[in-house]
Amino acid sequence: MPDDEFFESLLAECIKKSASDLHLKPMRPPLLRIHGRLMPIEADPLQPNEIEEMVLAILKPSQKAHLEERMALDLGYGVPGLARFRGNIYRQRGTLAAAFRRIPYEIRNLADLELPESLGELCDIPMGLVLVTGPTGSGKTTTLYSALNEINDSVRKIITIEDPVEY
């Protein structure tokens, strides 16, 4: 039966292999998303009760109630000294499944991301609306937080509304 240590070892494997995501699906071994491809970890397929035991163990009572009511839950989860993760736990065909995306501790600056200089210029405009769109894993959150970090270096105030908080 998997336990908390097994779950954290899966997250550690995600970091070790530079995977962006860990997926837990019933009747499949844990999967890591590496360079956009799902790769199974060498482990036995996870039984539905094993996934349920792992994910429910990390939830607060209010989160469990939300999951029960809405059949899905987004959350932030951190392992001290390892990394932070954005998690999505959901009910699929009557059983729980989950995906955890690694969130780096450091916010990279715009120059490190090698994005067009025009993006930096958008950080200097006093008002307006900028949409950042793209598929999963394309760098939307990284780009936004890099831009917010640059704006934060000025005298302006920033308020973000997030669920879950990522950076």
C-alpha positions as MATLAB code, in Angstrom:
seq = 'MPDDEFFESLLAECIKKSASDLHLKPMRPPLLRIHGRLMPIEADPLQPNEIEEMVLAILKPSQKAHLEERMALDLGYGVPGLARFRGNIYRQRGTLAAAFRRIPYEIRNLADLELPESLGELCDIPMGLVLVTGPTGSGKTTTLYSALNEINDSVRKIITIEDPVEY';
ca = [
       0.000    0.000    0.000;
       1.539    3.390   -0.957;
       2.055    5.875    1.853;
       3.138    9.498    2.260;
       6.767    8.509    1.693;
       5.839    6.772   -1.565;
       3.964    9.859   -2.766;
       6.866   12.152   -1.883;
       9.291    9.734   -3.576;
       7.205   10.091   -6.752;
       7.467   13.873   -6.508;
      11.219   13.550   -5.906;
      11.486   11.369   -9.020;
       9.688   14.137  -10.926;
      12.432   16.576   -9.874;
      15.264   14.092  -10.444;
      14.149   13.393  -14.014;
      13.388   17.080  -14.781;
       9.761   16.207  -15.430;
       7.194   18.974  -15.540;
       4.326   16.845  -14.227;
       3.431   13.740  -12.272;
       0.198   11.970  -13.280;
      -1.562    9.422  -11.091;
      -4.181    7.383  -12.933;
      -5.912    4.186  -11.860;
      -4.580    0.935  -13.290;
      -1.468    2.661  -14.698;
       1.969    3.126  -13.215;
       2.738    6.712  -12.174;
       3.523    8.814  -15.247;
       6.044   11.632  -15.641;
       5.735   14.284  -18.333;
       9.250   14.720  -19.697;
       9.714   17.081  -22.669;
       5.976   16.857  -23.350;
       5.782   13.049  -23.396;
       4.214   10.885  -20.697;
       6.700    8.284  -19.496;
       5.776    5.554  -16.990;
       7.813    5.121  -13.835;
       8.964    1.556  -13.287;
       6.377    0.633  -10.689;
       3.275   -1.470  -10.390;
       0.069    0.027  -11.749;
      -1.724    2.098   -9.125;
      -4.983    0.706   -7.816;
      -7.872    3.176   -7.345;
      -7.736    2.815   -3.546;
      -3.988    3.517   -3.550;
      -4.434    6.809   -5.400;
      -7.303    7.769   -3.126;
      -5.208    7.018   -0.029;
      -2.258    9.063   -1.349;
      -4.171   12.156   -2.393;
      -6.628   12.288    0.488;
      -3.704   12.136    2.928;
      -2.430   15.534    1.738;
      -5.796   17.326    1.879;
      -7.249   19.489    4.631;
     -10.857   18.726    5.660;
     -12.141   21.756    3.709;
     -10.335   20.544    0.579;
     -11.808   17.056    0.988;
     -15.279   18.583    1.235;
     -14.654   20.676   -1.894;
     -13.462   17.598   -3.797;
     -16.483   15.609   -2.691;
     -18.882   18.389   -3.669;
     -17.338   19.492   -6.974;
     -15.577   16.273   -8.067;
     -12.347   18.241   -8.668;
      -9.895   20.303   -6.656;
      -6.959   22.570   -7.506;
      -4.368   23.016   -4.799;
      -0.832   24.042   -4.028;
       1.389   21.454   -2.386;
       4.947   21.866   -1.189;
       7.598   19.453   -0.021;
      10.163   21.369    2.073;
      13.600   21.197    0.526;
      12.268   19.631   -2.677;
       9.806   21.788   -4.625;
       6.318   23.190   -4.823;
       3.595   21.737   -6.998;
       0.253   22.806   -8.390;
      -2.076   19.866   -8.092;
      -5.349   18.921   -9.670;
      -7.258   16.039   -8.132;
     -10.345   14.920   -9.985;
     -12.878   12.155  -10.205;
     -12.706   10.175  -13.437;
     -15.034    7.226  -14.110;
     -15.848    6.989  -10.427;
     -12.248    6.947   -9.159;
      -9.746    9.617   -8.203;
      -6.896   10.652  -10.460;
      -4.407   13.478  -10.041;
      -1.816   15.578  -11.810;
       0.912   17.603  -10.100;
       2.899   20.272  -11.938;
       6.295   21.327  -10.589;
       6.551   25.027   -9.760;
      10.146   26.310   -9.500;
      11.142   28.211   -6.359;
      12.865   30.975   -8.310;
      11.134   33.396  -10.636;
      13.251   33.724  -13.758;
      13.674   37.192  -15.235;
      12.444   38.083  -18.722;
      15.948   38.188  -20.174;
      16.604   34.600  -19.041;
      13.447   33.443  -20.813;
      14.754   34.810  -24.139;
      11.395   36.385  -24.949;
      10.977   39.316  -27.337;
      12.043   42.686  -25.912;
       8.555   43.987  -26.666;
       7.266   41.942  -23.727;
       9.458   43.979  -21.394;
       7.995   47.130  -22.923;
       4.486   45.929  -22.011;
       5.588   45.940  -18.374;
       6.060   49.713  -18.572;
       2.599   50.717  -19.794;
       0.481   52.337  -17.062;
      -2.807   50.588  -17.894;
      -4.429   48.214  -20.313;
      -5.164   44.569  -20.842;
      -2.660   41.941  -21.914;
      -3.754   38.383  -22.603;
      -1.305   35.518  -22.316;
      -2.619   32.362  -23.934;
      -1.271   29.012  -24.964;
      -1.525   25.280  -24.403;
      -0.638   23.489  -21.173;
       3.068   23.615  -20.460;
       3.826   26.412  -22.924;
       5.153   28.824  -20.275;
       2.190   31.109  -19.582;
       2.652   31.149  -15.803;
       6.430   31.497  -16.048;
       6.030   34.412  -18.456;
       3.408   36.152  -16.323;
       5.377   35.863  -13.119;
       8.560   37.044  -14.790;
       6.665   40.084  -16.076;
       5.039   40.692  -12.679;
       8.436   40.476  -11.028;
       9.752   43.125  -13.410;
       6.746   45.371  -12.748;
       7.196   44.808   -9.016;
      10.708   46.270   -9.254;
       9.068   49.621  -10.060;
       7.043   51.706   -7.630;
       3.703   50.197   -8.661;
       1.639   47.919   -6.466;
       0.491   44.527   -7.669;
      -2.406   42.452   -6.415;
      -2.933   38.977   -7.803;
      -5.903   36.727   -7.235;
      -4.913   33.108   -7.631;
      -6.265   29.712   -6.758;
      -4.007   28.009   -5.999;
      -1.167   30.457   -5.368;
       1.784   29.321   -7.437;
       4.687   31.721   -6.854;
];
